[in-house]
Amino acid sequence: MAGVRAKWLAFYAEYIEPVSKEIFSHVEKMIIGTLIISAGAHVSSTEPWIELFGYLRHGLVGRGVMLFGVILLLLNFIDGLYKLARLNWHIAYQILMTILYIALSVRLIQLILAFRGE
């Protein structure tokens, strides 16, 4: 029984743990980017109660925040594509992952905007 457990722990440490850490790190960065985009969209769509430095227009600040979030998502996306390309997997899998990443990002932004409350 100890041999099976040792084999499982070795398999887990070599294959499963690095992949799961990479996936959760990537998803975390995607969630942060979508939260930033959603915050910018909220600021630019409504008049917030907080005065932003007195001189800046809310729409301009919101679009700037959204641009920052989009840049973060693009950098995360490029990093993920680079890591997928190093794995020598089939191009169809990489295209599928690209489509899923874009769809998930858009859906997260929609969900966060829907939950923001009025």
C-alpha positions as CSV (number, residue, x, y, z in Angstrom):
1,M,0.0,0.0,0.0
2,A,2.9,2.4,0.7
3,G,4.3,1.8,-2.7
4,V,1.0,2.8,-4.4
5,R,0.9,6.0,-2.3
6,A,4.5,6.8,-3.1
7,K,3.8,6.3,-6.8
8,W,0.7,8.5,-6.6
9,L,2.5,11.3,-4.8
10,A,5.4,11.2,-7.3
11,F,2.9,11.3,-10.2
12,Y,1.0,14.2,-8.6
13,A,4.2,16.2,-7.8
14,E,5.5,15.7,-11.4
15,Y,2.4,16.1,-13.5
16,I,-0.7,17.3,-11.8
17,E,0.6,19.9,-9.3
18,P,2.6,22.1,-11.9
19,V,-0.4,22.1,-14.3
20,S,-2.9,23.0,-11.7
21,K,-0.7,25.8,-10.3
22,E,-0.3,27.2,-13.8
23,I,-4.1,27.0,-14.6
24,F,-5.1,28.6,-11.4
25,S,-2.5,31.3,-11.8
26,H,-3.7,32.0,-15.3
27,V,-7.4,32.1,-14.3
28,E,-6.5,34.4,-11.4
29,K,-4.9,36.9,-13.7
30,M,-7.8,36.7,-16.1
31,I,-10.3,37.4,-13.3
32,I,-8.2,40.4,-12.1
33,G,-8.1,41.8,-15.7
34,T,-11.9,41.3,-16.1
35,L,-12.6,43.0,-12.8
36,I,-10.5,46.0,-13.8
37,I,-12.3,46.2,-17.2
38,S,-15.7,45.9,-15.4
39,A,-14.7,48.7,-12.9
40,G,-13.8,51.0,-15.8
41,A,-17.0,50.2,-17.6
42,H,-19.0,51.0,-14.5
43,V,-17.2,54.3,-14.0
44,S,-17.6,55.4,-17.6
45,S,-21.3,54.3,-17.8
46,T,-22.6,56.0,-14.6
47,E,-21.8,59.1,-12.5
48,P,-20.0,57.7,-9.4
49,W,-20.4,59.2,-6.0
50,I,-16.6,59.6,-5.7
51,E,-15.0,62.7,-7.1
52,L,-12.0,61.7,-9.2
53,F,-9.3,64.4,-8.6
54,G,-11.8,67.1,-9.4
55,Y,-10.6,67.7,-12.9
56,L,-10.8,64.4,-14.7
57,R,-14.0,63.4,-16.5
58,H,-15.5,60.1,-15.3
59,G,-15.8,58.7,-18.8
60,L,-12.2,59.4,-19.6
61,V,-11.0,57.8,-16.4
62,G,-13.2,54.8,-17.0
63,R,-11.9,54.3,-20.5
64,G,-8.4,54.5,-19.2
65,V,-9.0,51.9,-16.6
66,M,-10.7,49.7,-19.2
67,L,-7.7,50.1,-21.5
68,F,-5.4,49.0,-18.6
69,G,-7.5,45.9,-18.0
70,V,-7.5,45.0,-21.7
71,I,-3.7,45.3,-21.8
72,L,-3.5,43.0,-18.8
73,L,-5.8,40.5,-20.4
74,L,-3.8,40.6,-23.7
75,L,-0.5,40.1,-21.8
76,N,-2.0,37.2,-20.0
77,F,-3.4,35.8,-23.2
78,I,0.0,36.1,-25.0
79,D,1.7,34.4,-22.0
80,G,-0.7,31.6,-22.2
81,L,-0.3,31.1,-25.9
82,Y,3.5,31.1,-25.5
83,K,3.3,28.4,-22.8
84,L,0.9,26.3,-25.0
85,A,3.2,26.7,-28.0
86,R,6.2,25.3,-25.9
87,L,4.2,22.1,-25.1
88,N,4.1,20.9,-28.8
89,W,0.4,20.2,-28.7
90,H,-1.7,20.2,-31.8
91,I,-2.6,23.6,-33.3
92,A,-6.3,22.7,-33.1
93,Y,-6.0,22.5,-29.3
94,Q,-4.3,25.9,-29.2
95,I,-7.1,27.4,-31.3
96,L,-9.7,25.8,-29.1
97,M,-8.0,27.2,-26.0
98,T,-7.8,30.7,-27.6
99,I,-11.6,30.7,-28.4
100,L,-12.4,29.5,-24.9
101,Y,-10.2,32.1,-23.3
102,I,-11.8,34.9,-25.2
103,A,-15.4,33.6,-24.6
104,L,-14.7,33.2,-20.9
105,S,-13.2,36.7,-20.6
106,V,-16.2,38.3,-22.2
107,R,-18.6,36.3,-20.1
108,L,-16.8,37.2,-16.9
109,I,-17.0,40.9,-17.8
110,Q,-20.7,40.5,-18.4
111,L,-21.3,38.6,-15.1
112,I,-19.3,41.2,-13.1
113,L,-21.2,44.0,-14.7
114,A,-24.5,42.2,-14.0
115,F,-23.7,41.7,-10.3
116,R,-22.4,45.2,-9.6
117,G,-25.8,46.4,-8.3
118,E,-27.7,49.5,-9.1
